[in-house]
């Protein structure tokens, strides 16, 4: 016989769950107009999203503890079937109280425990292609420029398990993209595999503009091969008075005044002090007419007019000076408390101008590539530069110049250069997500791709604009991937999902690079979880992107932390890798990790596979 306390708890829980259920249905009715615009086949999914949103508007943690104490569902896995979970718990509570189950209308269970996950799986197949052979999660690869002219690379990526090839329209050009597509289609025929193609539109670029060229310096830097070995920089040294044409393969050119080159022989060494005060040597590798080739296995930065000395067998043979060099821009060095002025005009910027006493006469200035933002930025709003390396707060904006007080840099200051990203997490920027370039790229590529990535999406109107262009191009069948890369998009994700479900298939990419800067690195883990939950509730597939196995793709060896990240990425429907010398090996490795994790976890649910370690051998 149940105790009075238990019966009172059951009664109270029944009333609470009933109220949650009625509130979810009321929330769905309140958004009847948005629901009516959704594709009919996806209205159950949109309804489930609304039910889930209604539940998450309140703190359910005390309720979860009480349900768990009775051995009931804690509601912790209701994303894909919110109403079915509430209904099941409600029926169980009534049964425990000895009350008959209340009849529930069929519309309430349009999404149940089985159809919810299957809807997500089917939507994933429509967007990203058929299920992979040995795992549930797809692998997307951002192909490098080499993929246009290296069919073997594309073939090896496909063989290793690439399910979606991403073409980044921020790089290369349409002819190169077309060759990438041709290489993939050829590889598909040869291997008997299929692969979807995502064309990722660049969107409006919010970056720092050019800096004034005031320094006559050349920087010569060795490279590294795919295994990390140093490849010395090849330097073409030629007479400054009568320079000879630079052959192909030169990493840099040094004009030399004086008779030094006439004396130089292979095996000689050039001693010098670079512009940073560091002792450096260049080795003469080969003579070529009046010029010669030298190699450097260390980075060297040389200024116009610097003295160089030719050494042979430990004795100096000749001296010379570096001749005229092209002007280059100095980075702006910023410290906490400095003022930086961001300009709309596009005129090249430069460091602060100071008097002899070190007092600032004119603050450092840098142009912004997207003039439209000057219409929206307000004092008090934050600005981040260069992937979060520099932070500041807007103190003034007159429509032409934005004054920023720098609040965060490295301990010794940070350098800001041209073409670095700008993030405005507090600013509501109302500009179209598609540029003229995007429309031209879309027009060129719609006939040969399967999905379109929409960058810089912020509001439903951005999605409608892309849909209008797809309709104009008779390409409504293409899937749309919403890139969630700014705070505004995250804050309005429910509205974006409902808007995109008007014309599926649709997916969401968690662009963790910019998103981390926008929401704060400390919130990134929380935010990506919330995106996963909302998308599962709407049965919308998620692509987990940015820096997955980046170290392995670059060096061939993964870090411990990124292996864990790769394992956690299996909670999404697709994982994206970026280019690198070891990208093929990274695809292989990721596939193995995902296959193993399939046996242990499905979304948030731990799968109780038999564990060998449990035998305690």
Secondary structure, 3 states (H helix, E strand, C coil): CCCHHHHHHHHHHHHHHHHHHHHHHHHHHHCHHHHHCCCHHHHHHHHHHHHHHHHCCCCCHHHHHHHHHCCCCCCCCCHHHHHHHHHHHHHHHHHHCCCCCCCCCHHHHCCCCCHHHHHHHHHHHHHHCCCCCCCCCEEEEECCHHHHCCHHHHHHHHHHCCCEEEEECCCCCHHHHHHHHHHHHHHHHHHCCCCEEEEECCCCCCEECCECEEECEEEECCEECCCCCEECEEEEEEECCCCCCCCCCCCEEEEEECCHHHHCCCCCEEEEECCCCCEEEEEEEEEECCEEEEEECCCEEEECCCEEEEEECCEEEEEEEECCCCCEECCEEECCCCEEEEECCCCCEECCEECCCCCEEECEEEEECCHHHHHCCCCCCEEEECCCCEEEEEEEECCCEEEEEEEECCCCCEEECCCCEEECCCCCCCCCCCCHHHHHHHHHHCCCCCEEEECCCCCHHHHHHHHHHHHHCCCCCCEEEEEECCHHHHHCHHHHHHHHHHHCCEEEEEEHHHHHHHHCHHHHHHHHHHHHHHHHHCCCEEEEECCCCHHHHHHCCCCHHHHHHHHHHHHCCEEEECCCCCHHHHHHHHHHHHHHHHCCEECCEECCCCCHHHHCC
